[in-house]
Amino acid sequence: MNNSRTTNDVSYIWTRFNLRWLLTGIVAGLGAGLMMMLVAALLATKAGLPATFPIKLVGAAVFGGQAMQVDSFIPGGMAGTVIHFGLAAFFGLVFAQFVAEWSRKRVLILMGVLGGMAVWLFWSAMFMPAFNQPMAHLLTKPVSILLHVTFGLSFGLLMVCLRPVFVRE
């Protein structure tokens, strides 16, 4: 592990490359994406919708209203799965590059939650409505925030738990 720690210096963001830490971010992102989708499925069933509704809603970015067909998981559900978990892995990778592997546990958890909120603000609230109008119309702001906080908290906790597995001192 590259421990070029200095106070008030974030140059490590650009000067280090720790493949194990990046892999930790990807795996934590996928796990957090799964937790987010499980909570979304639970909320959907509580609202009387199919558990596959949230992932099909993501797939509506590609297939529009056709993605929401009740009788089929393909094509909307498959597209939603690829998009959702692709973005979760990407955000995990980016987070791992910007947050040092030697960060304290509570900092990782807090940064995970703040990262989830940043993803909500920039991705879900600002960017997503431009290309996924069904999701922008059907997903309420409080539910969207809850899901992204779930992602961020799960992500931070997974980073803490996975760090000893992937990153060697």
N, CA, C and O of each residue as an XYZ file, in Angstrom:
676
protein
N       0.849     -1.180      0.000
C       0.000      0.000      0.000
C       0.886      1.231      0.000
O       1.866      1.289      0.742
N       0.561      2.199     -0.807
C       1.315      3.435     -0.892
C       0.852      4.369      0.207
O      -0.245      4.923      0.132
N       1.673      4.549      1.220
C       1.299      5.388      2.356
C       1.974      6.745      2.298
O       2.594      7.173      3.272
N       1.863      7.410      1.195
C       2.456      8.740      1.078
C       1.510      9.764      1.695
O       1.008     10.660      1.016
N       1.281      9.611      2.989
C       0.346     10.469      3.703
C       1.028     11.780      4.083
O       2.095     11.779      4.697
N       0.422     12.860      3.725
C       0.889     14.160      4.171
C      -0.320     14.970      4.578
O      -1.424     14.758      4.076
N      -0.106     15.899      5.489
C      -1.231     16.702      5.946
C      -1.608     17.728      4.892
O      -0.752     18.312      4.227
N      -2.883     17.929      4.761
C      -3.436     18.916      3.829
C      -2.931     18.749      2.397
O      -2.760     19.736      1.682
N      -2.699     17.546      1.989
C      -2.206     17.302      0.644
C      -3.055     16.201      0.015
O      -3.106     15.080      0.521
N      -3.707     16.523     -1.070
C      -4.532     15.532     -1.749
C      -3.912     15.082     -3.061
O      -4.601     14.542     -3.927
N      -2.630     15.300     -3.206
C      -1.973     14.904     -4.448
C      -2.008     13.394     -4.657
O      -1.837     12.919     -5.779
N      -2.230     12.633     -3.574
C      -2.322     11.172     -3.713
C      -3.431     10.773     -4.684
O      -3.374      9.699     -5.283
N      -4.427     11.623     -4.839
C      -5.525     11.317     -5.755
C      -4.985     11.098     -7.164
O      -5.457     10.221     -7.887
N      -4.010     11.884     -7.543
C      -3.505     11.849     -8.906
C      -2.221     11.050     -9.045
O      -1.869     10.644    -10.152
N      -1.513     10.814     -7.946
C      -0.185     10.211     -8.056
C      -0.127      8.742     -7.672
O       0.915      8.113     -7.859
N      -1.182      8.181     -7.151
C      -1.124      6.786     -6.741
C      -2.063      5.939     -7.582
O      -3.046      6.433     -8.133
N      -1.750      4.685     -7.670
C      -2.603      3.720     -8.343
C      -2.520      2.439     -7.536
O      -1.517      1.727     -7.591
N      -3.563      2.148     -6.793
C      -3.607      0.958     -5.966
C      -4.735      0.067     -6.500
O      -5.906      0.263     -6.176
N      -4.358     -0.900     -7.312
C      -5.347     -1.759     -7.962
C      -6.231     -2.471     -6.952
O      -7.431     -2.620     -7.183
N      -5.665     -2.909     -5.848
C      -6.464     -3.603     -4.823
C      -7.513     -2.679     -4.208
O      -8.638     -3.106     -3.945
N      -7.156     -1.421     -3.977
C      -8.109     -0.469     -3.415
C      -9.204     -0.143     -4.428
O     -10.373     -0.014     -4.062
N      -8.828     -0.011     -5.695
C      -9.826      0.226     -6.733
C     -10.783     -0.958     -6.840
O     -11.986     -0.772     -7.020
N     -10.251     -2.169     -6.730
C     -11.092     -3.368     -6.744
C     -12.019     -3.384     -5.535
O     -13.172     -3.801     -5.639
N     -11.520     -2.932     -4.393
C     -12.360     -2.817     -3.197
C     -13.538     -1.892     -3.480
O     -14.674     -2.194     -3.114
N     -13.265     -0.765     -4.135
C     -14.325      0.183     -4.476
C     -15.352     -0.410     -5.426
O     -16.552     -0.192     -5.265
N     -14.886     -1.155     -6.410
C     -15.807     -1.774     -7.369
C     -16.704     -2.796     -6.679
O     -17.918     -2.794     -6.879
N     -16.106     -3.671     -5.865
C     -16.888     -4.703     -5.177
C     -17.848     -4.067     -4.175
O     -18.997     -4.493     -4.064
N     -17.384     -3.051     -3.444
C     -18.271     -2.360     -2.500
C     -19.400     -1.647     -3.247
O     -20.535     -1.616     -2.772
N     -19.094     -1.082     -4.402
C     -20.124     -0.430     -5.212
C     -21.186     -1.411     -5.672
O     -22.380     -1.112     -5.639
N     -20.740     -2.591     -6.104
C     -21.709     -3.620     -6.522
C     -22.562     -4.093     -5.351
O     -23.769     -4.287     -5.496
N     -21.935     -4.279     -4.194
C     -22.696     -4.681     -3.006
C     -23.682     -3.610     -2.568
O     -24.816     -3.916     -2.199
N     -23.252     -2.358     -2.608
C     -24.145     -1.254     -2.241
C     -25.277     -1.109     -3.259
O     -26.409     -0.788     -2.900
N     -24.957     -1.349     -4.535
C     -26.000     -1.327     -5.563
C     -27.034     -2.407     -5.325
O     -28.229     -2.193     -5.530
N     -26.568     -3.577     -4.889
C     -27.493     -4.667     -4.564
C     -28.377     -4.284     -3.376
O     -29.588     -4.507     -3.405
N     -27.779     -3.713     -2.341
C     -28.564     -3.296     -1.166
C     -29.585     -2.232     -1.557
O     -30.731     -2.268     -1.109
N     -29.168     -1.295     -2.386
C     -30.083     -0.251     -2.846
C     -31.259     -0.863     -3.604
O     -32.407     -0.467     -3.403
N     -30.969     -1.831     -4.473
C     -32.029     -2.445     -5.269
C     -32.942     -3.311     -4.395
O     -34.142     -3.396     -4.655
N     -32.393     -3.949     -3.372
C     -33.238     -4.738     -2.455
C     -34.196     -3.831     -1.693
O     -35.371     -4.163     -1.535
N     -33.705     -2.691     -1.221
C     -34.583     -1.737     -0.529
C     -35.633     -1.203     -1.505
O     -36.802     -1.060     -1.145
N     -35.219     -0.911     -2.732
C     -36.174     -0.425     -3.741
C     -37.242     -1.474     -4.031
O     -38.419     -1.139     -4.167
N     -36.842     -2.734     -4.126
C     -37.807     -3.816     -4.372
C     -38.773     -3.954     -3.196
O     -39.968     -4.172     -3.395
N     -38.260     -3.828     -1.977
C     -39.117     -3.890     -0.791
C     -40.124     -2.739     -0.788
O     -41.302     -2.943     -0.494
N     -39.667     -1.545     -1.109
C     -40.576     -0.396     -1.175
C     -41.617     -0.567     -2.277
O     -42.776     -0.187     -2.110
N     -41.199     -1.141     -3.399
C     -42.131     -1.371     -4.503
C     -43.224     -2.347     -4.086
O     -44.403     -2.110     -4.350
N     -42.841     -3.441     -3.438
C     -43.852     -4.422     -3.018
C     -44.777     -3.840     -1.958
O     -45.965     -4.161     -1.926
N     -44.240     -2.986     -1.089
C     -45.082     -2.323     -0.085
C     -46.120     -1.427     -0.752
O     -47.215     -1.228     -0.226
N     -45.759     -0.884     -1.930
C     -46.675     -0.010     -2.675
C     -47.581     -0.801     -3.614
O     -48.343     -0.211     -4.380
N     -47.505     -2.132     -3.562
C     -48.355     -2.970     -4.400
C     -47.820     -3.177     -5.809
O     -48.556     -3.610     -6.695
N     -46.560     -2.875     -6.020
C     -45.934     -3.046     -7.336
C     -45.076     -4.303     -7.326
O     -44.707     -4.791     -6.258
N     -44.756     -4.831     -8.500
C     -43.864     -5.996     -8.537
C     -42.467     -5.631     -8.028
O     -42.027     -4.491     -8.177
N     -41.778     -6.592     -7.434
C     -40.424     -6.369     -6.912
C     -39.454     -5.975     -8.022
O     -38.441     -5.327     -7.763
N     -39.761     -6.362     -9.249
C     -38.893     -6.022    -10.386
C     -39.129     -4.605    -10.915
O     -38.403     -4.139    -11.793
N     -40.126     -3.934    -10.390
C     -40.467     -2.593    -10.868
C     -39.271     -1.633    -10.855
O     -39.031     -0.966    -11.861
N     -38.503     -1.535     -9.744
C     -37.403     -0.556     -9.725
C     -36.334     -0.813    -10.793
O     -35.858      0.128    -11.427
N     -35.965     -2.045    -10.990
C     -34.907     -2.330    -11.966
C     -35.422     -2.108    -13.388
O     -34.664     -1.688    -14.263
N     -36.706     -2.387    -13.624
C     -37.302     -2.097    -14.927
C     -37.398     -0.588    -15.150
O     -37.281     -0.109    -16.277
N     -37.610      0.144    -14.073
C     -37.668      1.594    -14.169
C     -36.321      2.157    -14.622
O     -36.273      3.119    -15.389
N     -35.245      1.566    -14.155
C     -33.910      1.963    -14.625
C     -33.778      1.628    -16.117
O     -33.243      2.416    -16.896
N     -34.270      0.461    -16.494
C     -34.216      0.040    -17.895
C     -35.036      0.901    -18.827
O     -34.838      0.875    -20.041
N     -35.962      1.670    -18.261
C     -36.776      2.569    -19.081
C     -35.928      3.658    -19.727
O     -36.372      4.304    -20.677
N     -34.725      3.868    -19.229
C     -33.818      4.831    -19.859
C     -33.497      4.402    -21.287
O     -33.242      5.245    -22.147
N     -33.510      3.100    -21.540
C     -33.189      2.568    -22.861
C     -34.454      2.236    -23.647
O     -34.558      2.554    -24.832
N     -35.413      1.595    -22.983
C     -36.585      1.064    -23.684
C     -37.879      1.835    -23.430
O     -38.936      1.426    -23.911
N     -37.822      2.925    -22.698
C     -39.018      3.713    -22.430
C     -40.079      2.896    -21.708
O     -39.763      2.020    -20.903
N     -41.333      3.190    -22.004
C     -42.451      2.505    -21.352
C     -42.487      1.014    -21.601
O     -43.057      0.272    -20.801
N     -41.889      0.553    -22.699
C     -41.849     -0.879    -23.006
C     -41.109     -1.652    -21.916
O     -41.390     -2.830    -21.698
N     -40.174     -1.008    -21.233
C     -39.398     -1.661    -20.177
C     -40.274     -2.065    -19.000
O     -39.918     -2.966    -18.241
N     -41.410     -1.409    -18.845
C     -42.252     -1.621    -17.676
C     -43.265     -2.746    -17.838
O     -44.118     -2.921    -16.967
N     -43.202     -3.507    -18.911
C     -44.143     -4.605    -19.114
C     -44.113     -5.554    -17.920
O     -43.049     -5.999    -17.488
N     -45.274     -5.849    -17.408
C     -45.400     -6.665    -16.210
C     -45.004     -8.112    -16.458
O     -44.430     -8.753    -15.577
N     -45.297     -8.629    -17.624
C     -45.128    -10.057    -17.876
C     -43.714    -10.464    -18.282
O     -43.453    -11.655    -18.451
N     -42.802     -9.520    -18.441
C     -41.486     -9.883    -18.937
C     -40.388     -9.092    -18.235
O     -40.534     -7.895    -17.987
N     -39.306     -9.763    -17.924
C     -38.139     -9.107    -17.348
C     -37.223     -8.567    -18.448
O     -36.425     -7.655    -18.232
N     -37.368     -9.158    -19.626
C     -36.551     -8.759    -20.768
C     -37.434     -7.900    -21.665
O     -38.569     -8.308    -21.915
N     -37.022     -6.781    -22.152
C     -35.672     -6.227    -22.152
C     -35.399     -5.254    -21.014
O     -34.243     -5.010    -20.668
N     -36.481     -4.684    -20.415
C     -36.309     -3.622    -19.424
C     -35.520     -4.016    -18.193
O     -34.635     -3.281    -17.755
N     -35.833     -5.160    -17.637
C     -35.135     -5.601    -16.432
C     -33.667     -5.899    -16.676
O     -32.812     -5.583    -15.849
N     -33.383     -6.507    -17.810
C     -31.981     -6.808    -18.136
C     -31.200     -5.515    -18.364
O     -30.086     -5.367    -17.862
N     -31.769     -4.596    -19.106
C     -31.097     -3.315    -19.339
C     -30.910     -2.564    -18.027
O     -29.848     -1.991    -17.783
N     -31.932     -2.565    -17.188
C     -31.842     -1.901    -15.892
C     -30.769     -2.503    -15.004
O     -30.061     -1.786    -14.296
N     -30.651     -3.829    -15.044
C     -29.625     -4.502    -14.247
C     -28.226     -4.094    -14.704
O     -27.366     -3.774    -13.883
N     -28.007     -4.107    -16.006
C     -26.693     -3.733    -16.544
C     -26.384     -2.269    -16.228
O     -25.277     -1.949    -15.795
N     -27.348     -1.391    -16.440
C     -27.131      0.034    -16.175
C     -26.877      0.283    -14.693
O     -25.907      0.948    -14.329
N     -27.750     -0.254    -13.837
C     -27.655     -0.002    -12.400
C     -26.332     -0.501    -11.827
O     -25.630      0.238    -11.137
N     -25.996     -1.756    -12.117
C     -24.772     -2.305    -11.529
C     -23.515     -1.765    -12.218
O     -22.452     -1.700    -11.601
N     -23.626     -1.385    -13.469
C     -22.502     -0.716    -14.131
C     -22.198      0.623    -13.479
O     -21.038      0.951    -13.229
N     -23.245      1.395    -13.205
C     -23.052      2.684    -12.535
C     -22.568      2.497    -11.105
O     -21.712      3.252    -10.644
N     -23.096      1.509    -10.395
C     -22.662      1.257     -9.018
C     -21.172      0.919     -8.981
O     -20.446      1.418     -8.121
N     -20.713      0.077     -9.904
C     -19.294     -0.273     -9.972
C     -18.456      0.950    -10.336
O     -17.389      1.168     -9.762
N     -18.935      1.741    -11.284
C     -18.215      2.949    -11.696
C     -18.083      3.931    -10.541
O     -16.994      4.449    -10.289
N     -19.189      4.195     -9.830
C     -19.126      5.126     -8.707
C     -18.220      4.587     -7.606
O     -17.526      5.361     -6.946
N     -18.216      3.272     -7.398
C     -17.298      2.681     -6.429
C     -15.843      2.874     -6.819
O     -15.003      3.171     -5.970
N     -15.546      2.709     -8.086
C     -14.190      2.909     -8.599
C     -13.744      4.357     -8.422
O     -12.634      4.619     -7.959
N     -14.607      5.289     -8.788
C     -14.274      6.714     -8.656
C     -14.055      7.072     -7.190
O     -13.094      7.765     -6.857
N     -14.937      6.605     -6.317
C     -14.804      6.874     -4.888
C     -13.462      6.367     -4.375
O     -12.762      7.076     -3.652
N     -13.106      5.148     -4.746
C     -11.849      4.565     -4.264
C     -10.647      5.369     -4.741
O      -9.641      5.441     -4.035
N     -10.725      5.962     -5.901
C      -9.605      6.769     -6.378
C      -9.497      8.086     -5.617
O      -8.397      8.600     -5.421
N     -10.631      8.633     -5.188
C     -10.625      9.922     -4.524
C     -10.487      9.850     -3.010
O     -10.176     10.858     -2.376
N     -10.712      8.683     -2.417
C     -10.611      8.536     -0.967
C      -9.475      7.566     -0.668
O      -9.436      6.454     -1.193
N      -8.567      7.996      0.168
C      -7.362      7.208      0.452
C      -7.685      5.904      1.180
O      -8.585      5.847      2.018
N      -6.937      4.869      0.844
C      -7.146      3.558      1.450
C      -6.782      3.528      2.927
O      -7.185      2.603      3.633
N      -6.045      4.495      3.406
C      -5.674      4.534      4.820
C      -6.647      5.394      5.642
O      -6.392      5.654      6.818
N      -7.733      5.827      5.049
C      -8.729      6.632      5.759
C      -9.289      5.870      6.952
O      -9.389      4.643      6.938
N      -9.645      6.609      7.964
C     -10.259      6.003      9.152
C     -11.615      5.410      8.791
O     -12.252      5.818      7.820
N     -12.035      4.449      9.583
C     -13.306      3.761      9.323
C     -14.473      4.734      9.294
O     -15.274      4.709      8.360
N     -14.579      5.576     10.284
C     -15.718      6.502     10.335
C     -15.694      7.487      9.172
O     -16.744      7.929      8.704
N     -14.485      7.833      8.703
C     -14.376      8.719      7.544
C     -14.888      8.002      6.294
O     -15.589      8.603      5.480
N     -14.544      6.725      6.136
C     -15.037      5.957      4.988
C     -16.559      5.875      4.992
O     -17.199      6.020      3.951
N     -17.130      5.642      6.165
C     -18.589      5.537      6.266
C     -19.245      6.886      5.973
O     -20.209      6.957      5.212
N     -18.722      7.954      6.578
C     -19.271      9.284      6.341
C     -19.104      9.685      4.877
O     -20.034     10.214      4.269
N     -17.937      9.438      4.317
C     -17.704      9.770      2.912
C     -18.594      8.916      1.997
O     -19.010      9.380      0.936
N     -18.885      7.684      2.397
C     -19.812      6.853      1.634
C     -21.196      7.481      1.586
O     -21.810      7.566      0.522
N     -21.687      7.923      2.743
C     -23.011      8.558      2.800
C     -23.010      9.850      1.980
O     -23.933     10.102      1.206
N     -21.970     10.662      2.155
C     -21.886     11.906      1.384
C     -21.739     11.618     -0.113
O     -22.280     12.345     -0.947
N     -21.015     10.568     -0.440
C     -20.895     10.162     -1.842
C     -22.236      9.730     -2.409
O     -22.564     10.061     -3.549
N     -23.014      8.993     -1.622
C     -24.357      8.598     -2.057
C     -25.244      9.810     -2.298
O     -26.031      9.836     -3.244
N     -25.114     10.815     -1.435
C     -25.896     12.043     -1.617
C     -25.407     12.824     -2.840
O     -26.209     13.436     -3.546
N     -24.107     12.805     -3.089
C     -23.574     13.476     -4.277
C     -24.080     12.789     -5.543
O     -24.430     13.451     -6.520
N     -24.116     11.460     -5.518
C     -24.653     10.722     -6.665
C     -26.127     11.079     -6.846
O     -26.585     11.260     -7.974
N     -26.873     11.180     -5.745
C     -28.277     11.558     -5.862
C     -28.395     12.951     -6.498
O     -29.162     13.148     -7.441
N     -27.628     13.909     -5.968
C     -27.752     15.279     -6.443
C     -27.367     15.421     -7.917
O     -28.123     15.981     -8.711
N     -26.200     14.915     -8.272
C     -25.707     15.153     -9.622
C     -26.238     14.153    -10.638
O     -26.457     14.503    -11.798
N     -26.441     12.931    -10.219
C     -26.870     11.914    -11.180
C     -28.389     11.806    -11.222
O     -28.996     11.943    -12.284
N     -28.990     11.565    -10.084
C     -30.421     11.289    -10.054
C     -31.264     12.554    -10.191
O     -32.224     12.577    -10.960
N     -30.920     13.589     -9.464
C     -31.754     14.784     -9.457
C     -31.510     15.692    -10.667
O     -32.435     16.350    -11.142
N     -30.269     15.730    -11.167
C     -29.964     16.670    -12.244
C     -29.850     16.011    -13.620
O     -30.404     16.516    -14.597
N     -29.140     14.891    -13.700
C     -28.825     14.310    -14.999
C     -29.880     13.309    -15.470
O     -30.289     13.343    -16.631
N     -30.311     12.439    -14.599
C     -31.226     11.360    -14.960
C     -32.553     11.825    -15.572
O     -33.017     11.194    -16.521
N     -33.179     12.886    -15.083
C     -34.457     13.280    -15.684
C     -34.365     13.605    -17.176
O     -35.364     13.527    -17.891
N     -33.187     13.963    -17.637
C     -33.033     14.300    -19.046
C     -33.119     13.079    -19.956
O     -33.483     13.210    -21.125
N     -32.793     11.903    -19.443
C     -32.805     10.733    -20.323
C     -33.698      9.601    -19.824
O     -33.864      8.610    -20.535
N     -34.267      9.707    -18.651
C     -35.182      8.676    -18.163
C     -36.404      9.353    -17.567
O     -36.541      9.461    -16.348
N     -37.292      9.808    -18.445
C     -38.470     10.530    -17.990
C     -39.428      9.675    -17.157
O     -40.017     10.192    -16.208
N     -39.610      8.368    -17.478
C     -40.472      7.571    -16.600
C     -39.969      7.547    -15.152
O     -40.763      7.657    -14.217
N     -38.648      7.402    -14.967
C     -38.111      7.383    -13.607
C     -38.269      8.750    -12.957
O     -38.635      8.840    -11.786
N     -37.999      9.806    -13.698
C     -38.130     11.158    -13.153
C     -39.571     11.420    -12.712
O     -39.803     12.124    -11.729
N     -40.528     10.860    -13.433
C     -41.940     11.072    -13.119
C     -42.420     10.186    -11.968
O     -43.203     10.636    -11.131
N     -41.961      8.934    -11.914
C     -42.496      7.957    -10.960
C     -41.743      7.862     -9.640
O     -42.320      7.453     -8.633
N     -40.467      8.233     -9.628
C     -39.658      8.098     -8.412
C     -39.705      9.404     -7.629
O     -39.205     10.431     -8.088
N     -40.306      9.356     -6.451
C     -40.420     10.569     -5.643
C     -39.062     10.949     -5.062
O     -38.185     10.105     -4.883
N     -38.912     12.227     -4.775
C     -37.650     12.729     -4.231
C     -37.291     12.060     -2.891
O     -36.140     11.656     -2.722
N     -38.226     11.923     -1.928
C     -37.855     11.279     -0.658
C     -37.396      9.826     -0.844
O     -36.447      9.388     -0.193
N     -38.060      9.087     -1.723
C     -37.652      7.700     -1.972
C     -36.287      7.675     -2.643
O     -35.441      6.851     -2.296
N     -36.070      8.560     -3.589
C     -34.780      8.625     -4.270
C     -33.655      8.943     -3.283
O     -32.592      8.323     -3.326
N     -33.892      9.902     -2.402
C     -32.884     10.245     -1.391
C     -32.631      9.057     -0.475
O     -31.478      8.733     -0.190
N     -33.694      8.403     -0.009
C     -33.540      7.230      0.856
C     -32.704      6.149      0.171
O     -31.821      5.559      0.793
N     -32.976      5.895     -1.087
C     -32.231      4.860     -1.808
C     -30.760      5.232     -1.969
O     -29.892      4.364     -1.872
N     -30.470      6.493     -2.209
C     -29.073      6.899     -2.377
C     -28.328      6.961     -1.040
O     -27.125      6.706     -0.993
N     -29.029      7.295      0.039
C     -28.413      7.203      1.368
C     -28.144      5.730      1.701
O     -27.106      5.402      2.275
N     -29.071      4.857      1.344
C     -28.857      3.425      1.532
C     -27.613      2.970      0.768
O     -26.778      2.237      1.298
N     -27.505      3.415     -0.481
C     -26.322      3.086     -1.279
C     -25.058      3.580     -0.591
O     -24.104      2.821     -0.420
N     -25.046      4.851     -0.196
C     -23.853      5.442      0.394
C     -23.448      4.804      1.711
O     -22.269      4.531      1.936
N     -24.427      4.563      2.585
C     -24.123      3.933      3.869
C     -23.626      2.508      3.663
O     -22.639      2.097      4.274
N     -24.299      1.764      2.814
C     -23.863      0.392      2.513
C     -22.471      0.399      1.909
O     -21.631     -0.434      2.247
N     -22.239      1.338      1.023
C     -20.939      1.435      0.376
C     -19.837      1.710      1.395
O     -18.810      1.032      1.399
N     -20.046      2.701      2.258
C     -19.041      3.022      3.272
C     -18.755      1.852      4.194
O     -17.599      1.561      4.501
N     -19.809      1.184      4.635
C     -19.624      0.010      5.509
C     -18.896     -1.113      4.779
O     -18.035     -1.774      5.360
N     -19.230     -1.329      3.529
C     -18.544     -2.372      2.757
C     -17.079     -2.019      2.518
O     -16.224     -2.905      2.530
N     -16.779     -0.750      2.303
C     -15.378     -0.348      2.136
C     -14.582     -0.683      3.400
O     -13.455     -1.173      3.322
N     -15.181     -0.414      4.562
C     -14.521     -0.731      5.830
C     -14.330     -2.240      5.972
O     -13.256     -2.692      6.371
N     -15.353     -3.013      5.653
C     -15.291     -4.471      5.810
C     -14.388     -5.140      4.775
O     -13.722     -6.128      5.081
N     -14.363     -4.611      3.565
C     -13.586     -5.231      2.498
C     -12.121     -4.800      2.468
O     -11.282     -5.496      1.896
N     -11.812     -3.668      3.076
C     -10.435     -3.180      3.057
C      -9.423     -4.221      3.543
O      -8.407     -4.429      2.881
N      -9.670     -4.881      4.683
C      -8.686     -5.880      5.132
C      -8.561     -7.081      4.181
O      -7.521     -7.739      4.145
N      -9.610     -7.360      3.421
C      -9.596     -8.493      2.498
C      -8.776     -8.180      1.249
O      -7.993     -9.006      0.781
N      -8.969     -6.974      0.719
C      -8.355     -6.623     -0.566
C      -7.027     -5.872     -0.448
O      -6.135     -6.044     -1.279
N      -6.903     -5.045      0.582
C      -5.732     -4.172      0.683
C      -4.808     -4.701      1.768
O      -5.216     -4.894      2.913
N      -3.574     -4.928      1.396
C      -2.569     -5.403      2.346
C      -1.779     -4.224      2.867
O      -1.419     -3.320      2.112
N      -1.514     -4.238      4.147
C      -0.706     -3.173      4.751
C       0.718     -3.232      4.294
O       1.534     -2.408      4.707
